[in-house]
Amino acid sequence: MTVEEKIVFSEATLKLFEILAEEDERVKDFLVKRFQGLPVSYTLEEWAYNYFIAHSVITAATVANPGSSMTTEFLYEGLSSPSPIDNYFLQAKAGQAVKARLVAIEGELPKIIEHYRSNQKSVLIGNLGSGPGRDIINTLHHYGDILSVKAVNIDKDKKALERGERMAAGRNINHLVEFVQEDFLKHKPAEKFDIALLIGVLCPLEPEICIKYLKIIRHLLKPNGCLIASNASKKMIRDDPFTCMIMDWMANWRLIHKEENEVRQIFKEAGYEWSGSFTDSYGFHIMGMGKMIP
Ligand SMILES: C[S@@+](CC[C@H](N)C(=O)[O-])C[C@H]1O[C@@H](n2cnc3c(N)ncnc32)[C@H](O)[C@@H]1O
């Protein structure tokens, strides 16, 4: 019995192994050994690392800037002719779940906007660590001519914001979205937010740091404002340990996977009243929701 048969690998992983076996057996051997926690030589690891970078734009972009929205944008949009390794990331459950998170947010956000709109004239959303802000741009696009719902995308990455500006202009909603290049932890808003989004930011952070972030974000919210913050769940590591291993190995993506009760505790300790959560369709990301306790 081969190693691949003993461990139950996903269909996407087996497909990757099949292609690697034809192209470079050493890379496949490295991945299997690494996953099993077996020793590998430095030479083999360096060979595999270089192979991944040279054969995958997703790897190259993520290694160059591990926290960048470049990775999430590739997973949202896909690639016209992905290499086998890129195809693996696009097909793996953990990769698909990132896109599913976007879908879930775009499904829930309008309900929250409508809740505020039923009680007040205008709604202002702060998208913290927005990347280009695709979630906001797709959502506000549906609002068309409704000028009372606006958003501010805040990110320290200028290139991501420029990308967002192009996306917003392409959807004819650039008058509804402002782009601010800043560390959101230092942001002093001209007007405080009704809704703050914090998506794909807390995942690598220990709970104590998440609490610090959420306490700072309180200062960005109106007294009845709410926060939606995503975290990677423990289901992600249980259901797709192979992709988690690759991301850790290639880009030091050591996510602090959290159960719903841990996310709720973070909200509570940061001074938010828990109003519930929703997940992506894989259950790999938990979006906690809370209202600021004044
Ligand atoms: C993984 S991306 C997620 C982007 C987007 N929220 C999404 O869900 O597609 C994380 C983004 O957070 C930004 N970021 C992280 N910490 C930040 C901070 N303190 N201030 C501003 N931007 C930050 C990074 O520059 C990056 O664009």
The ligand as an SDF file (V2000), in Angstrom:
LIG
                    3D

 27 29  0  0  0  0  0  0  0  0999 V2000
   -6.0060   38.8930    3.5530 C   0  0  0  0  0  0  0  0  0  0  0  0
   -6.2830   40.5070    3.0860 S   0  0  0  0  0  0  0  0  0  0  0  0
   -8.0460   40.5940    3.1570 C   0  0  0  0  0  0  0  0  0  0  0  0
   -8.6110   41.7170    2.3420 C   0  0  0  0  0  0  0  0  0  0  0  0
  -10.1300   41.8590    2.3920 C   0  0  0  0  0  0  0  0  0  0  0  0
  -10.6020   42.2410    3.7020 N   0  0  0  0  0  0  0  0  0  0  0  0
  -10.8310   40.6190    1.9440 C   0  0  0  0  0  0  0  0  0  0  0  0
  -11.4940   39.9720    2.7670 O   0  0  0  0  0  0  0  0  0  0  0  0
  -10.7400   40.2810    0.7600 O   0  0  0  0  0  0  0  0  0  0  0  0
   -5.8250   41.4150    4.5340 C   0  0  0  0  0  0  0  0  0  0  0  0
   -5.6500   42.8980    4.2810 C   0  0  0  0  0  0  0  0  0  0  0  0
   -5.5680   43.5690    5.5530 O   0  0  0  0  0  0  0  0  0  0  0  0
   -4.6340   44.6230    5.4200 C   0  0  0  0  0  0  0  0  0  0  0  0
   -4.2290   45.0010    6.7970 N   0  0  0  0  0  0  0  0  0  0  0  0
   -3.8360   44.1740    7.8000 C   0  0  0  0  0  0  0  0  0  0  0  0
   -3.6000   44.8790    8.9180 N   0  0  0  0  0  0  0  0  0  0  0  0
   -3.8530   46.1780    8.6160 C   0  0  0  0  0  0  0  0  0  0  0  0
   -3.8040   47.4040    9.3670 C   0  0  0  0  0  0  0  0  0  0  0  0
   -3.4550   47.4080   10.6630 N   0  0  0  0  0  0  0  0  0  0  0  0
   -4.1380   48.5520    8.7530 N   0  0  0  0  0  0  0  0  0  0  0  0
   -4.5040   48.5580    7.4370 C   0  0  0  0  0  0  0  0  0  0  0  0
   -4.5570   47.4420    6.6820 N   0  0  0  0  0  0  0  0  0  0  0  0
   -4.2480   46.2580    7.2610 C   0  0  0  0  0  0  0  0  0  0  0  0
   -3.5570   44.0660    4.5240 C   0  0  0  0  0  0  0  0  0  0  0  0
   -2.7920   45.0880    3.9090 O   0  0  0  0  0  0  0  0  0  0  0  0
   -4.4060   43.2660    3.5260 C   0  0  0  0  0  0  0  0  0  0  0  0
   -4.7620   44.0560    2.4020 O   0  0  0  0  0  0  0  0  0  0  0  0
  1  2  1  0
  2  3  1  0
  2 10  1  0
  3  4  1  0
  4  5  1  0
  5  6  1  0
  5  7  1  0
  7  8  2  0
  7  9  1  0
 10 11  1  0
 11 12  1  0
 11 26  1  0
 12 13  1  0
 13 14  1  0
 13 24  1  0
 14 15  1  0
 14 23  1  0
 15 16  2  0
 16 17  1  0
 17 18  1  0
 17 23  2  0
 18 19  1  0
 18 20  2  0
 20 21  1  0
 21 22  2  0
 22 23  1  0
 24 25  1  0
 24 26  1  0
 26 27  1  0
M  CHG  2   2   1   9  -1
M  END
$$$$
